[in-house]
């Protein structure tokens, strides 16, 4: 999660918490943001209520787990193996269930049931088998092709599957970009730029671009996963029967070029060595504009400088290559 103040770590205050009879997964236990801590305190009761009302029996949660969700294998009353995700519906992930519903048959894992309860998103989905992440199965160039193929299936206006009122729930990409740019500007102003500080004029240019690109998009505004990377894509089936399915999207609506970025940022070696060529390849595989993909990558790398390995170096290389 990119928004919010990290605060103090959860530490000892979470040590005695049991959810469905099991200790909290370490990443969820360690999160210290105040909103998350408040939500987490009610998690044991909430999970028990969901298990009872949805007639589920839970096993131990997945480890190390996510930073803002409790996810565990469950069985329903018929003995069907499923996965229950009980998540804090924070600013980025609040529309996960709605996005997953939109992408049924278009690349997302099968959703059996979903619900929003106050600050909680509940999703009951298939247990993807074998469920191995794309990141563990294919080389990076092969992953490029899988990611591009899934994204092409997933990009469509939300109005294609939802009523106008339902489609309006998805926020514009410009909302997220403005928020993240403000956070990055605050880090830069405080000198919190890690080991690779960028020149002030480059920071100002990159963050301005990060705010402007989503607003300037005059193409079709499509539903975006935004957090699309090879660890959020799982294998269903094996051999010739294998297909790939998405989990854990953070939906917004806007320019499809943005959805190329997280995949590229997750390959830090190629990102630093040849960011322009990497952007060109992903644009070619998805039928998008290479120049715009490079501009988006430059802006996002400036925004992530100091918080993500290689981002500042990639931004400098893209600037040296003439990206504006």
N, C-alpha and C positions, 0 to 999 in steps of 0.2 A: 504494500500500500504506500502511496506517495504522499497523501495529504496528512496533515495533523502533526502535532508535537509528540515526539516519542515519549517524553516524560520519564518517570522512574521505572525501572524494570519491575515486573510482577513479583519475582523472587519469593520470599517466604510466605507472603500472603496467599499464594496459590497452592502451597505445598499440601494442604489437607483436603483439597477439593477433589471429590470423586464424581464422575459423570457416568451414569449407567454402570457403576461399580468399578470404574477404571480411573487411574490418575489422568490429569489433563496432559495432552501431548505437549512436548517441551516448547515448541514455537508458540502455541497458544498460551501456555502458562507464562512465558517471558514477556509478552506484550504489555507495555505499561501505559499506553495512551489512556486518558481518563475515561473517555467514552467506551473504549473496549473493556476496561477494567470493570466499569459499572455493569455492562452487558454480561460479562463473564461471570459475575457474582450470581446471576440468576440462571445460569446455564444448567446446573443439575436438575432443578425443578422443571425447567422448560423441556429438556430432553426427555425426562420421565413422562411428562404430559403427552409429548408427541408420540413416544413409543406406545403409550397406552391407547390414545385415540386413533392412531393409524395401525394398531395391531401388529407391532413390530417387535422383534427380539434382536438386541444389539450384541455384537462381539466387541473386542477391544478396538479402539480407534486406530486409524492409520498413523504411523510415526515417520518422521518427526511432526507431521501434520502441517496445517497452515497457520498463519499468524493471526487470523481473525475468524476461523471456522473450526467446528468440531465435525469430523467426517469419519464415519465408521461403516463397516459391512453390517448388514442387517438381514433378517429373514422375515417375510410376511407370514400370514396365517396359513398359506398354502406351502410354505417352505421355500419359496422362491428367493434366491440370493439377490439382494439389491444393495444399494449404497445410500445412506442418509447423510445429507449435508445440512448442518445447522449453523448458519453464518450470521455474523453481525452485519447488518445491512448498512455499511458505512457508505460514504459519498460515492466511491468508485463502483462498488459492487452491488448497489441496491437493486439494479435491474437484471441481475444475473438470471433469475428464473424466467423472466419475460423473454430475454434473449434466447435462452435455451429452448423455450417453447416455440419461438419463431423459427429456429434452425432445425426443428425436427424433420428428419428426412433430407436435410441439406448439410449434414456433417457433424451435428452435435450428438452427444450421447442421449439415449432415449430417456425421457423424463416420464415417470409414472404419476407423479403428483407434485404440486408445488403450492406454496402459500407464503404470503407476507404477514407476519404478526408483529406489529409495532416496529421495533428495531431489529427484527429477526427475519432472515430469509430461509425458508425451508424448501429443500429439494430432495425428492426421493427419485433415484434414477437407477438405470440398469447397472449391474456390476459388469463392467467391461472386462472381457477375458480374451487373452491373458492380461490385458491392461498395462502392458509395458510401454513406457513413454517413447515417443519417437526419438527423443534425445539419446536413448540407450540402444537403438536398433540400427540406425543408418548413419552414414557419413554426412558431413555438412552439405556438400553439393546435392546429395540425394534428398536431404531434408528440405532444401530449397524447393524442390519440385512438389513434394507432398504439401508443404505449407501453401504454395501458390495455388495448387489444385483445390484445396479446401477453401481458401479465401474466395476464389472465383465463384464457388457455389454459394457462399454465404453473403455476398454483397447484393442486396436488393433493398428497395425502400420499405420501411416497416409497414407502410400503408398497403403493401401487397398482401399481407397476411392478417393485419389488424384493422379494426375500425378506426376512423380518424381520431376518436377520443382515446382509444387504446394506444395508437401509434404516437400520440402526442406526449406520452409519458417518458419517452426516450429523449434525453437531453442532447443538445447539439455538442459536437466535438469542441467548438470554441469555448464552451463553459469549462471543460476540463483543462484545456490549454492555457486559458487565462489564469486559472487557479495555480497550475504548476509553474507558470512563468513568474507569478508573484512570489511563490516560495523560493524559486531559484534566484530571483533578484534580491530577496532578503538574505539568502546565504552569501551572495556575492558582496553585498553591502557590509556584511559582518566579517568578511574575509574568510569565510568557511568554505574554501575551495579545494581542500585536500592537497594532494601532492602535485597537481597539475593545474596551477592557476592560469586562467586565460586573460589576455589583454582586455581592459575595461571596454574598449570600443567594440571588440568582438563579442563580448557578453551582451552589450546593449543591442547590437545588430541581431544576434542570434535569438534573443528573447523577444525582440520586436517581431521578427519573422515568425517565431513560434505562435505569437498571438494573431498575426495577420493571415497566415496561410489558411487556417480553417474558415475564416470569414471571407476570404477571397475566392474560395472554391465555387465555381459556377457550373459544375457538372452535377450529376444526380447525387443527392444525399442518400447514402445507403447505411444500413445497419452495420456497425463495426464491433468487433470483439475487443479491440484495443490492447488486450494483454495476451496476444497470440504468439506463442513460442513453443519450441519442440517438447518442453516438459508438460505442456497443457494439451498435448495431442497423444492419444492412447491407441494402441493396436487392438482391434477387435478381430479375433480369428487369426489363423496362421497360414503360411504358405500362400497358395493361389487364392485362398478365401479371405486373406487379410484385408481389412479396410481400416481407415483412420477416423477417429472421432474426437471432437473437441470437448473439453471440460473447462470450467472456471473462466468464462468470459466476463468482461466488464463493459457492457454495451453502452455505446453512444451512437449518434447519427452524424454523418458528414462525409468527408473526403476519403475515399478508399486508400489513397497513398499512405495515410497514417498507419494503416494496419500492417504495413511491411516492416515497421520500425523495430518492434520488440524482438522479432526473430533475428534481425541483424545485430541488435545490441547484445543478444545472448551468445553470439559468436565473437568474443572479444578479440581473438587473434586476427580473424579476417577483417573485422571492423577497423582495427588499427592499421593493418598492413595495406588494405586496398578498399577503403570505404566507398569511393566513387564507383569502382567496378562492381562492388557488391550491390549497391543501389541499382546500378544499371541492370544487373542480372535479375534481381527481383522484379523490377519494372517490366523487363522483357517477358518474364514468365507469367505475369499477370495482365499484360496488355496495357500497362499504365505508362505515363510520361517519365522517362529517365531523368530529365532535368528537374522535374518537380519532386521526384523521389529523392534526388540528391539534396535539394533544398530542405525538404522535411528532415532528412537524416542529419544534416548540419544543425538545424534548429534544435532538434531533440538532443543531439550530443552536447550542445551548449547548455541546454536545460539540465542535463544529467551530470555535467562536469562537477567533479568533486564527490559525487555519490555513486558513480558506476565506473568500474574499471575500464580504462581505455577511451572513455567518452571524450575527454578533453583533447587527447592526442588525435582522435579521429576528426574532431572539429577543426583542429589546426591544419590537418592534412587536406580536408575538404576546402577550407578557405584558401590554402595554397594552390589548390587545383582550380580556383576561380569560381567556386560556388558562392552565389550572392543571395 
